[in-house]
Structure formats: structure tokens, C-alpha cells
């Protein structure tokens, strides 16, 4: 079974705060994922996104910050609730507004992958190829969030199963 967390940068005025509309928008974006990935406005992480979040959580040890910016790249944002008329099969959605995107970008730009790995890598020792995979996801997210923040975009997140 394939499951992905899909990230899509979008100008905030172009977003409707309506689950049905946003699910359709994200579904269309998912169908163009390769093109949008190449354009730098989309990313996705396979079922290992929880490992990426666990890696970022190590930041609370290496660089304590009461605002917890490490929570933003993967799970950050507010849930977009299903409306009464929404299709229950629509994916869970989250919206990270531009100030949160900027904070996520700043965190990712300033945190050292090696420092995160040194603080948390032992917890991934049973996952073959974890370091390489997490590094690749980290580099993708650094680039994605930096581009989204510099454009003043929000980030919509959807889980596709």
C-alpha cells in the first residue's frame, strides 16, 4: 500500500478555507505532482514522514526554542475540518499559513542535519538506509520551504492513501 504526505505551496489568496474545495484542489495537484515537483511548488514524503518528524524533534535537545519550530515542517498547520457535505473519503488536510511557512523555512535553513542525526540517529538504527533517506527528505524540504517562504506562500498538506 502506498501512502504519502503531499505538500503544496500556494498563494494564500488562491485558497478557499473549505475542505471540499481544498480536497479537489489537492487532488488535481497530486495528479500533476511530477510537474509541480519540478517547478518547486510541491513535495511528498512516502510513509516515512513520521521518521522525518522524529528527526526534527531532536532539535528540542540541540537548540531548545519555546516556539518549537521543528513541529512545523511535517505536522505544522491547522486542520481543515470536513464540512457537513464533504466526501468522507477526502484526505485529511492541514494548512500552514505564510508566517508558519516562514518559521519552518528558517528552522530548516538553520538546523544542521548532522546535528539532528547525531542527536537522534540511534533511534533509526533498525531502519535500513535511514540516514540517506532522511537526508534526501531534509534537503527537499529545505528547498521547498525556502521557496514557499520567499514567495509568501502558504503550504497545504494532504495525506493520500
DAHU-V908083 format. One record per residue. N is the residue number from 1. PSI is psi in degrees with one decimal (* if undefined). NEAR is the number of other C-alpha atoms within 12 Angstrom. D_CENTER is the distance of its C-alpha to the mean C-alpha in Angstrom with 1 decimal. Layout:
n={N:N}
psi={PSI:PSI}
near={NEAR:NEAR}
d_center={D_CENTER:D_CENTER}
This chain:
n={1:2:3:4:5:6:7:8:9:10:11:12:13:14:15:16:17:18:19:20:21:22:23:24:25:26:27:28:29:30:31:32:33:34:35:36:37:38:39:40:41:42:43:44:45:46:47:48:49:50:51:52:53:54:55:56:57:58:59:60:61:62:63:64:65:66:67:68:69:70:71:72:73:74:75:76:77:78:79:80:81:82:83:84:85:86:87:88:89:90:91:92:93:94:95:96:97:98:99:100:101:102:103:104:105:106:107:108:109:110:111:112:113:114:115:116:117:118:119:120:121:122:123:124:125:126:127:128:129:130:131:132:133:134:135:136:137:138:139:140:141:142:143:144:145:146:147:148:149:150:151:152:153:154:155:156:157:158:159:160:161}
psi={134.9:131.2:134.7:148.3:118.9:127.7:132.2:120.6:140.4:144.7:130.7:-39.2:-18.6:-0.3:135.8:133.3:63.5:121.1:-44.3:-47.3:-46.1:-36.3:-40.5:-41.3:-47.6:-35.0:-43.7:-42.2:-38.6:-36.3:-19.6:24.0:-45.9:-43.2:-43.6:-32.5:-47.8:-32.7:-8.7:11.6:2.5:150.6:164.1:154.0:131.6:-167.6:-0.1:11.8:-25.1:-32.0:-39.1:-45.0:-41.3:-39.5:-47.1:-29.9:-21.8:-18.1:-27.3:-20.2:-42.4:-25.1:73.5:134.6:120.3:-16.2:-4.1:58.6:-19.7:-15.3:-11.6:-43.3:-40.2:-59.4:1.4:148.6:178.6:142.2:141.6:108.6:146.7:137.9:161.8:-30.5:5.3:149.6:121.4:-15.5:-5.4:147.9:158.2:139.4:146.3:149.0:120.2:112.4:162.7:-41.5:-36.9:-37.2:-42.5:-41.2:-39.9:-43.6:-43.1:-45.3:-50.6:-35.6:-35.0:-16.9:141.1:124.5:-43.6:-39.1:-41.9:-45.9:-42.0:-34.5:-29.9:-10.5:-33.1:-31.1:-15.5:9.9:-22.2:-4.1:111.5:131.0:16.4:-43.9:-47.8:-42.8:-43.8:-38.1:-43.5:-46.0:-41.3:-47.7:-41.0:-44.7:-35.8:-50.6:-46.4:-51.7:-35.3:-44.1:-45.0:-43.3:-42.3:-22.4:-4.6:25.4:158.8:167.9:126.2:139.0:135.4:145.2:121.8:126.8:*}
near={7:12:17:24:34:43:44:46:42:35:23:23:12:16:26:20:24:23:32:26:24:35:36:22:27:37:28:17:28:31:16:19:25:17:15:23:24:14:17:26:35:36:41:37:33:23:20:24:30:22:29:42:29:28:40:43:33:31:32:24:20:22:21:16:16:11:16:22:33:37:31:34:52:44:35:32:27:22:22:27:23:22:17:10:13:19:17:14:17:25:32:31:36:33:40:40:34:30:25:33:44:30:32:40:39:27:33:36:25:20:28:23:31:21:21:32:31:20:22:27:28:16:20:24:14:10:15:12:14:25:26:18:23:32:25:21:33:39:22:28:42:31:28:39:44:32:31:38:35:23:22:24:32:41:47:50:43:41:30:26:17}
d_center={20.5:17.3:14.1:10.6:7.2:7.1:5.3:8.5:9.9:13.2:16.1:16.4:20.0:19.1:17.2:19.4:18.6:19.8:18.1:20.5:20.0:16.3:16.3:18.8:16.8:13.8:16.4:18.0:15.0:14.3:18.0:17.6:14.5:16.6:18.0:14.9:13.3:16.6:16.5:13.3:11.8:9.6:7.8:7.6:8.1:11.3:12.5:11.9:8.3:10.6:12.3:9.5:9.2:13.0:13.3:11.6:13.9:16.8:16.5:18.4:21.2:21.3:20.5:21.0:19.8:20.6:17.7:15.2:12.6:11.1:9.9:7.6:4.7:3.9:6.6:7.5:9.5:12.4:13.2:15.1:18.2:20.1:23.2:26.6:26.9:23.5:23.5:22.6:21.1:18.4:14.9:13.3:11.4:9.6:10.1:9.1:12.3:13.4:14.6:11.5:9.7:12.8:12.8:9.3:10.8:14.0:12.9:11.4:14.5:16.9:15.9:17.8:16.4:20.0:20.4:17.3:18.8:22.2:21.3:19.4:20.3:23.3:21.2:19.9:23.4:23.9:21.1:22.6:20.9:18.1:18.4:18.2:15.3:13.2:14.6:13.6:9.9:10.2:12.3:10.1:7.2:10.3:11.7:9.1:8.5:12.3:13.2:11.5:13.0:16.3:16.5:16.0:13.4:11.2:7.8:8.3:6.4:9.1:10.4:13.2:16.0}
